[in-house]
Structure formats: structure tokens, C-alpha cells
Amino acid sequence: MHHEANKCIGCSVTQCSHHCGSENYCSLNKIQVGTHESDPSMDQCTDCKSFDKK
């Protein structure tokens, strides 16, 4: 499956179905970012809610 890279959304998560193969970009037009913490204080507390496992 070929995805067109959205150069505005960089991504290195190759396990996601929206990842653009050899390019480190997402193919979605928009992503949803969320958190799994009640009071996030570091980048590790945030999550890409648009992730879809290959």
C-alpha cells in the first residue's frame, strides 16, 4: 500500500499503518494527540491517538 507523505507531520513509528515507508512522515491530513496521564509534564506522557498498528 502506498501512502502520500504529509510533510507537515513527521513520524518515525514504522509500525503504524499511516507511516510512509522509507520517508519519516505520516500520511494522514490530521492527527489526534492525547495523553494517558491526568497531569502530563513530559513528552513521554503524550500519545498519538491516530496510531493504527499495521
DSSP file (Angstrom, degrees, kcal/mol; ACC not computed):
  #  RESIDUE AA STRUCTURE BP1 BP2  ACC     N-H-->O    O-->H-N    N-H-->O    O-->H-N    TCO  KAPPA ALPHA  PHI   PSI    X-CA   Y-CA   Z-CA
    1    1 A M              0   0    0      0, 0.0     2,-0.5     0, 0.0     0, 0.0   0.000 360.0 360.0 360.0 131.3    0.0    0.0    0.0
    2    2 A H        -     0   0    0     19,-0.0     2,-0.4    18,-0.0    18,-0.1  -0.852 360.0-167.4-101.8 130.8    1.4    3.4   -1.0
    3    3 A H        -     0   0    0     -2,-0.5     2,-0.5    16,-0.1    25,-0.1  -0.914  21.5-126.0-113.8 142.7    0.8    6.4    1.2
    4    4 A E        -     0   0    0     -2,-0.4     2,-0.2    23,-0.2    16,-0.0  -0.785  33.6-118.9 -87.1 126.9    1.4   10.0    0.2
    5    5 A A        -     0   0    0     -2,-0.5     2,-0.9    15,-0.1    22,-0.2  -0.418  11.4-145.8 -69.7 133.1    3.6   11.7    2.8
    6    6 A N  E >   -A   26   0A   0     20,-2.9     3,-2.3     3,-0.3    20,-0.6  -0.880   9.7-159.9 -95.1 103.6    2.3   14.7    4.7
    7    7 A K  E 3  S+     0   0A   0     -2,-0.9     3,-0.1     1,-0.3    -1,-0.1   0.538  86.4  65.1 -67.0  -5.5    5.4   16.8    5.0
    8    8 A C  E 3  S+     0   0A   0      1,-0.2     2,-0.5    18,-0.1    -1,-0.3   0.578  98.1  57.6 -89.2 -12.2    3.8   18.7    7.9
    9    9 A I  E <  S-     0   0A   0     -3,-2.3    17,-2.6    17,-0.3    -3,-0.3  -0.861  72.1-164.6-124.4  96.6    3.6   15.6   10.1
   10   10 A G  E     +A   25   0A   0     -2,-0.5     2,-0.3    15,-0.2    15,-0.3  -0.556  16.2 169.7 -75.7 142.6    7.0   13.9   10.8
   11   11 A C        -     0   0    0     13,-1.6     9,-0.2    -2,-0.2    -2,-0.0  -0.963  29.2-176.6-157.0 136.8    6.8   10.4   12.2
   12   12 A S        +     0   0    0     -2,-0.3     2,-1.4    12,-0.1     3,-0.1   0.200  51.9 115.9-116.9  14.1    9.3    7.6   12.8
   13   13 A V    >   +     0   0    0      1,-0.2     3,-1.6     2,-0.1     6,-0.2  -0.678  37.5 178.4 -88.1  90.5    6.8    4.9   14.0
   14   14 A T  T 3  S+     0   0    0     -2,-1.4    -1,-0.2     1,-0.3     7,-0.1   0.639  72.4  69.7 -70.1 -14.3    7.2    2.4   11.3
   15   15 A Q  T 3  S+     0   0    0     -3,-0.1    39,-2.7    38,-0.1     2,-0.3   0.541  80.9  95.0 -79.7  -6.6    4.7    0.0   13.0
   16   16 A C  B X  S-C   53   0B   0     -3,-1.6     3,-1.4    37,-0.2    37,-0.2  -0.663  75.6-137.0 -88.7 140.7    1.8    2.4   12.2
   17   17 A S  T 3  S+     0   0    0     35,-3.8    -1,-0.1    -2,-0.3    36,-0.1   0.659 104.1  58.6 -69.9 -14.8   -0.3    1.8    9.1
   18   18 A H  T 3  S+     0   0    0     34,-0.3     9,-2.0    32,-0.1    -1,-0.3   0.483  80.0 112.7 -91.4  -4.1   -0.2    5.6    8.3
   19   19 A H  E <  S-B   26   0A   0     -3,-1.4     2,-0.5    -6,-0.2     7,-0.2  -0.402  71.1-128.2 -70.4 146.9    3.6    5.7    8.2
   20   20 A C  E >   -B   23   0A   0      5,-2.0     3,-2.2     3,-0.5     2,-0.3  -0.254  32.0-125.1 -96.7  46.8    5.1    6.4    4.7
   21   21 A G  T 3  S+     0   0    0     -2,-0.5    -1,-0.2     1,-0.3   -19,-0.0  -0.291  91.8  11.6  59.8-112.6    7.6    3.6    4.3
   22   22 A S  T 3  S+     0   0    0     -2,-0.3     2,-0.4    -3,-0.1    -1,-0.3   0.596 119.7  76.2 -78.7 -10.3   11.0    4.9    3.6
   23   23 A E  E <  S- B   0  20A   0     -3,-2.2     2,-1.9     2,-0.1    -3,-0.5  -0.853  82.4-131.5-101.7 136.9   10.0    8.5    4.4
   24   24 A N  E    S+     0   0A   0     -2,-0.4   -13,-1.6    -5,-0.1     2,-0.3  -0.428  71.0 104.5 -87.0  65.2    9.6    9.5    8.1
   25   25 A Y  E     -A   10   0A   0     -2,-1.9    -5,-2.0   -15,-0.3     2,-0.3  -0.939  68.8-117.2-137.9 160.1    6.3   11.2    7.6
   26   26 A C  E     -AB   6  19A   0    -17,-2.6   -20,-2.9   -20,-0.6   -17,-0.3  -0.685  12.8-146.9 -92.1 151.6    2.6   10.4    8.4
   27   27 A S        +     0   0    0     -9,-2.0   -23,-0.2    -2,-0.3    -8,-0.1   0.506  66.2 103.2 -96.9  -5.8    0.2   10.1    5.5
   28   28 A L        -     0   0    0    -10,-0.2     3,-0.1     1,-0.1    -2,-0.1  -0.389  69.6-137.8 -75.6 155.4   -2.8   11.5    7.4
   29   29 A N  S    S+     0   0    0      1,-0.3     2,-0.3    -2,-0.1    -1,-0.1   0.760  90.7   9.6 -77.8 -26.9   -4.1   15.0    6.8
   30   30 A K        -     0   0    0     20,-0.0     2,-0.3   -21,-0.0    -1,-0.3  -0.989  68.1-156.4-152.1 143.9   -4.5   15.5   10.6
   31   31 A I        -     0   0    0     -2,-0.3     2,-0.5    -3,-0.1    17,-0.0  -0.849  16.2-130.4-119.2 161.3   -3.6   13.5   13.7
   32   32 A Q        -     0   0    0     -2,-0.3    17,-2.7     2,-0.0    18,-0.7  -0.959  19.8-162.7-111.8 122.0   -5.1   13.5   17.2
   33   33 A V  E     +D   48   0C   0     -2,-0.5    15,-0.2    15,-0.2     2,-0.2  -0.883  21.0 156.1-104.5 135.0   -2.6   13.9   20.1
   34   34 A G  E     -D   47   0C   0     13,-2.9    13,-2.9    -2,-0.4     2,-0.3  -0.681  30.0-118.6-139.1-167.5   -3.7   12.9   23.6
   35   35 A T  E     -D   46   0C   0     11,-0.3    11,-0.2    -2,-0.2    10,-0.1  -0.963   9.0-154.5-140.4 156.8   -2.4   11.8   26.9
   36   36 A H  S    S+     0   0    0      9,-1.4     2,-0.3    -2,-0.3    10,-0.1   0.238  78.0  82.4-109.6   8.5   -2.6    8.8   29.2
   37   37 A E  S    S-     0   0    0      8,-0.5    -2,-0.1     1,-0.1     8,-0.0  -0.808  73.8-137.7-113.0 152.7   -1.8   11.0   32.3
   38   38 A S  S    S+     0   0    0     -2,-0.3    -1,-0.1     1,-0.3    -3,-0.0   0.774 105.6  19.6 -77.9 -25.7   -4.1   13.1   34.4
   39   39 A D  S    S-     0   0    0     -3,-0.0    -1,-0.3     6,-0.0     6,-0.0  -0.597  85.3-155.8-142.3  76.1   -1.4   15.9   34.6
   40   40 A P        +     0   0    0      0, 0.0     3,-0.1     0, 0.0    -5,-0.0  -0.271  24.1 163.2 -61.1 135.1    1.1   15.4   31.7
   41   41 A S        +     0   0    0      1,-0.2     2,-0.3     0, 0.0     3,-0.0   0.429  58.9  42.0-130.5  -5.6    4.5   17.0   32.4
   42   42 A M  S >  S-     0   0    0      1,-0.1     3,-2.0     0, 0.0     4,-0.2  -0.946  83.6-109.2-140.8 160.1    6.9   15.4   29.9
   43   43 A D  G >  S+     0   0    0     -2,-0.3     3,-1.7     1,-0.3    -1,-0.1   0.796 114.6  67.7 -61.6 -26.6    6.7   14.4   26.2
   44   44 A Q  G 3  S+     0   0    0      1,-0.3    -1,-0.3     3,-0.0     0, 0.0   0.639  90.3  65.4 -67.2 -12.6    6.6   10.8   27.2
   45   45 A C  G <  S+     0   0    0     -3,-2.0    -9,-1.4   -10,-0.1    -8,-0.5   0.515  89.8  82.4 -85.9  -5.9    3.1   11.5   28.7
   46   46 A T  E <   -D   35   0C   0     -3,-1.7     2,-0.3   -11,-0.2   -11,-0.3  -0.688  59.5-165.9-103.6 156.1    1.6   12.2   25.3
   47   47 A D  E     -D   34   0C   0    -13,-2.9   -13,-2.9    -2,-0.3     2,-0.9  -0.976  27.8-119.6-138.6 147.7    0.3    9.8   22.7
   48   48 A C  E >   -D   33   0C   0     -2,-0.3     3,-1.3   -15,-0.2   -15,-0.2  -0.817  24.6-168.4 -85.1 107.9   -0.6    9.8   19.0
   49   49 A K  T 3  S+     0   0    0    -17,-2.7   -16,-0.2    -2,-0.9    -1,-0.1   0.516  81.3  67.4 -77.2  -4.7   -4.3    8.8   19.2
   50   50 A S  T 3  S+     0   0    0    -18,-0.7    -1,-0.3     2,-0.0   -32,-0.1   0.446  71.4 128.3 -91.4  -1.8   -4.3    8.3   15.4
   51   51 A F    <   -     0   0    0     -3,-1.3     2,-0.4   -19,-0.2   -35,-0.1  -0.289  34.7-177.4 -57.0 134.2   -1.9    5.3   15.6
   52   52 A D        -     0   0    0      0, 0.0   -35,-3.8     0, 0.0   -34,-0.3  -0.923  25.9-126.4-137.8 109.2   -3.2    2.2   13.8
   53   53 A K  B      C   16   0B   0     -2,-0.4   -37,-0.2   -37,-0.2   -38,-0.1  -0.255 360.0 360.0 -59.5 136.8   -1.0   -0.9   14.1
   54   54 A K              0   0    0    -39,-2.7    -1,-0.2   -40,-0.0   -38,-0.1   0.481 360.0 360.0 -62.9 360.0    0.0   -2.4   10.7
